[in-house]
Amino acid sequence: MKAFVLDRYRKKGALRSADVPTPELRDDEVLVQVHAAGVNLLDSKIKDGEFKLILPYRLPLVLGHDVAGMVVKVGPRVRKFKLGDEVYARADDFRIGTFAEFVPVREASLALKPQGLTMEEAASIPLVALTAWQALVEKANLKKGQKVFIQAGSGGVGTFAIQLAKHLGATVATTTSTTNAALVKSLGADIVIDYKTQDFEDVLRDYDVVLNSQDGKTLQKSLRVLKRGGKLITISGPPDPDFGKEIAAPGFVKLVMRLLSFGIRRKAKSRGVAFSFLFMKANGSQLREITRLFDAGLIRPVMDRVFPFESTNEALTYVETGRAKGKVVISIR
């Protein structure tokens, strides 16, 4: 099959277009013929070697986490899916590889594609939607009437998280540029802060939840907009000791995580704020809940550009600019 392969970690490196064997199918997996694949900043960070400690992949590696496509083969233990089903998923860690013509996906990580969406639209959803769900529903337990600050509202995670938070009944504040203000307002943002001319710390007070996706300076400032008992959830680091336990990291990796997050954890504790790091996980049952929101018309996909399969490297480069409004997708069929 044709695929885009990472041969070695390096900054600004390109993936290699290659013919590789179709992956062997495990008993609890289905083989998905890839019609479209979402492109995420996580793909770029893995390519650059930023996640070598957390995700020690063996190279060469086919990159890609999001997939929408059709089931062409099922393992003997698979019960919920059959040949011809249109499905979508965030591939599991250590079984990624959606920048290819075929990818195996665990049954537990898979869901039927939302009926009203194209394959490209469906491929834009899993990773960002599951990130928002696991942050706002699982970790934050966001309730009607609470206030949440979602950073980078026009990005992939932001565009979904704003819509999910509004569906849950929260008041939503976000940051974006002036050119994207209308977009985030159309998604439901109540308070829109132009990060180029305003400091969110001067505008926001007594928030219940912050979903941080930016740098360390922004993380520190986020503490000061939360009320006591509030929750600071970061998807951009630093990883905390709980995450080290979750992934059963080696002792020295756990120590590194403890040291990296010590400062922010100490400051959060002194302010009566709960700090946690989220590295989202594949989850088919949560994806089915998300599918219902799309099927009911409560949430819509936000896409920036669709690239052809042969332009996978260009798609990654575009995502790395940080200028995409919503998601970038590769169309394979």
Residue pairs with C-beta under 8 A, 6 or more apart in sequence:
1 19
1 20
1 21
1 22
1 100
1 101
1 102
2 17
2 18
2 19
2 100
2 101
2 309
3 17
3 18
3 19
3 20
3 62
3 97
3 99
3 100
3 101
4 15
4 16
4 17
4 18
4 62
4 63
4 64
4 99
4 100
4 312
4 313
5 15
5 16
5 17
5 18
5 20
5 60
5 61
5 62
5 63
6 13
6 15
6 16
6 46
6 47
6 59
6 60
6 61
6 62
6 63
7 16
7 59
7 60
8 59
9 47
9 48
9 49
9 52
9 59
10 47
10 48
10 49
11 48
11 49
13 47
13 48
14 313
15 47
15 63
15 99
15 312
15 313
15 316
16 60
17 310
17 312
20 62
20 100
22 31
22 101
22 102
23 31
23 97
23 102
23 103
23 104
24 104
25 31
25 73
25 75
25 104
26 75
26 104
26 106
27 75
27 76
27 77
27 78
28 75
28 77
28 78
28 106
28 107
28 108
29 75
29 78
29 95
29 104
29 105
29 106
29 107
30 71
30 73
30 74
30 75
30 78
30 81
30 87
30 104
30 105
30 107
30 110
31 71
31 72
31 73
31 74
31 102
31 103
31 104
32 67
32 69
32 70
32 71
32 72
32 87
32 89
32 102
32 103
32 104
32 105
32 110
33 69
33 70
33 71
33 72
33 101
33 102
33 333
34 67
34 68
34 69
34 98
34 100
34 101
34 102
34 103
34 332
34 333
35 68
35 69
35 70
35 119
35 120
35 123
35 331
35 332
35 333
36 67
36 68
36 69
36 118
36 119
36 120
36 122
36 123
36 306
36 329
36 330
36 331
36 332
36 333
37 64
37 66
37 67
37 68
37 98
37 99
37 123
37 329
37 330
37 332
38 65
38 66
38 67
38 98
38 123
38 124
38 125
38 126
38 127
38 128
38 327
38 328
38 329
38 330
39 64
39 66
39 307
39 312
39 315
39 316
39 318
39 319
39 327
39 328
39 329
39 330
40 65
40 66
40 127
40 128
40 156
40 319
41 156
41 319
41 320
42 51
42 65
42 127
43 63
43 64
43 65
43 99
43 316
43 319
44 316
44 319
44 320
45 51
46 55
46 57
46 61
46 63
47 63
47 316
53 249
53 253
53 256
54 239
54 247
54 249
54 253
54 279
55 93
55 94
57 94
61 96
61 97
62 96
62 97
62 98
62 99
62 100
62 103
63 96
63 97
63 98
63 99
64 91
64 96
64 97
64 98
64 99
64 100
64 103
64 330
65 90
65 91
65 96
65 98
65 126
65 127
66 88
66 89
66 90
66 91
66 98
66 123
66 124
66 125
66 126
66 127
67 88
67 89
67 91
67 98
67 103
67 105
67 123
67 126
68 86
68 87
68 88
68 113
68 119
68 120
68 122
68 123
69 86
69 87
69 88
69 103
69 119
69 332
69 333
70 84
70 85
70 86
70 87
71 81
71 82
71 83
71 84
71 85
71 87
72 83
72 102
73 83
74 81
74 82
74 83
75 107
77 107
78 107
79 107
80 107
80 110
81 87
81 107
81 110
85 112
86 112
86 113
86 119
87 105
87 110
87 111
87 112
87 113
88 110
88 111
88 112
88 113
88 114
88 122
88 123
88 125
88 126
88 287
89 105
89 109
89 110
89 111
89 126
89 282
89 284
89 287
90 109
90 126
90 127
90 130
90 280
90 282
90 283
90 287
91 97
91 98
91 103
91 105
91 109
91 282
92 105
92 106
92 109
92 282
93 281
93 282
95 104
95 105
95 106
96 103
97 103
99 312
99 330
101 332
106 282
106 284
107 284
108 282
108 283
108 284
108 285
109 282
109 283
109 284
109 287
110 284
110 287
111 284
111 287
111 288
111 290
111 291
112 288
112 291
113 119
113 122
113 291
114 121
114 122
114 125
114 291
114 294
114 295
115 295
116 294
116 295
116 297
117 125
117 294
117 301
119 331
119 333
120 303
120 306
120 329
120 331
121 301
121 303
122 301
123 329
123 330
124 156
124 301
124 302
124 303
124 326
124 327
124 328
124 329
125 160
125 290
125 294
125 301
125 327
126 282
126 287
127 156
127 280
128 156
128 157
128 159
128 160
128 161
128 327
129 160
129 164
129 287
129 290
130 280
130 281
130 282
130 283
130 286
130 287
130 290
131 157
131 160
131 161
131 235
131 278
131 280
132 157
132 160
132 161
132 164
132 211
133 164
133 286
133 289
133 290
134 278
134 280
134 281
134 283
134 286
135 161
135 211
135 233
135 235
135 278
136 142
136 148
136 161
136 164
136 165
136 168
136 209
136 211
137 164
137 168
139 231
139 233
139 276
139 278
140 148
140 208
140 209
140 211
140 231
140 233
142 148
142 165
142 168
142 170
142 208
142 209
143 168
143 169
143 170
144 168
144 169
144 170
145 169
145 170
145 171
146 169
146 170
146 171
146 208
146 209
147 170
147 171
147 173
147 206
147 207
147 208
147 209
148 165
148 170
148 171
148 172
148 173
148 207
148 208
148 209
148 210
148 211
149 172
149 173
149 174
149 200
149 204
149 207
149 209
149 210
149 211
149 222
149 225
150 158
150 161
150 162
150 165
150 172
150 173
150 174
150 189
150 211
151 158
151 174
151 175
151 210
151 211
151 212
151 213
151 214
151 218
151 222
152 158
152 174
152 175
152 176
152 213
152 214
153 159
153 161
153 162
153 174
153 175
153 176
153 180
153 184
153 187
153 189
153 192
154 176
154 177
154 180
154 183
154 184
154 325
154 326
155 213
155 322
155 324
155 326
156 324
156 326
156 327
157 211
157 213
157 235
158 174
158 176
158 184
158 213
159 183
159 184
159 187
159 302
159 325
159 326
159 327
160 299
160 302
161 211
162 172
162 174
162 184
162 187
162 188
162 189
163 187
163 188
163 298
163 299
163 300
164 293
164 299
165 172
165 188
166 172
166 187
166 188
167 293
167 298
167 299
170 208
170 209
171 190
171 191
172 188
172 189
172 190
172 191
173 189
173 190
173 191
173 192
173 193
173 200
173 203
173 204
173 207
174 184
174 189
174 191
174 192
174 193
175 192
175 193
175 194
175 195
175 200
176 183
176 184
176 192
176 193
176 194
176 195
177 194
177 195
177 196
178 194
178 196
178 197
180 325
181 192
181 194
183 302
183 325
184 192
185 192
187 302
191 203
191 204
193 200
193 203
193 204
199 221
200 221
200 225
201 221
201 224
201 225
204 225
205 225
206 225
206 226
206 227
207 225
207 226
207 227
207 230
208 226
208 227
208 229
208 230
208 231
209 226
209 230
209 231
209 233
210 222
210 225
210 226
210 230
210 231
210 232
210 233
211 233
211 235
212 218
212 219
212 222
212 232
212 233
212 234
212 235
212 236
213 234
213 235
213 236
214 236
215 236
216 238
219 232
219 234
219 236
219 264
220 264
220 267
222 232
223 232
223 264
223 267
223 268
223 271
223 273
224 271
226 232
226 271
226 273
228 271
228 272
228 273
229 272
229 273
229 274
230 272
230 273
230 274
231 273
231 274
231 276
232 268
232 273
232 274
232 275
232 276
233 276
233 277
233 278
234 275
234 276
234 277
234 278
235 277
235 278
235 279
235 280
237 260
237 277
238 257
238 260
238 261
238 264
238 277
239 257
239 260
239 261
239 277
239 279
240 257
240 258
240 261
240 265
240 275
240 276
240 277
241 254
241 257
241 258
241 261
242 276
242 277
243 257
243 277
243 279
244 253
244 254
244 257
244 258
245 254
247 279
249 257
261 275
261 277
264 275
265 275
268 274
268 275
269 275
290 299
293 299
294 300
294 301
301 326
301 327
302 325
302 326
302 327
303 326
303 327
303 328
303 329
304 324
304 325
304 326
304 327
304 328
305 315
305 318
305 324
305 328
305 329
306 328
306 329
306 330
306 331
307 314
307 315
307 318
307 328
307 329
307 330
307 331
308 330
308 331
309 330
309 331
309 332
311 330
312 330
315 328
315 329
315 330
318 324
318 328
319 328
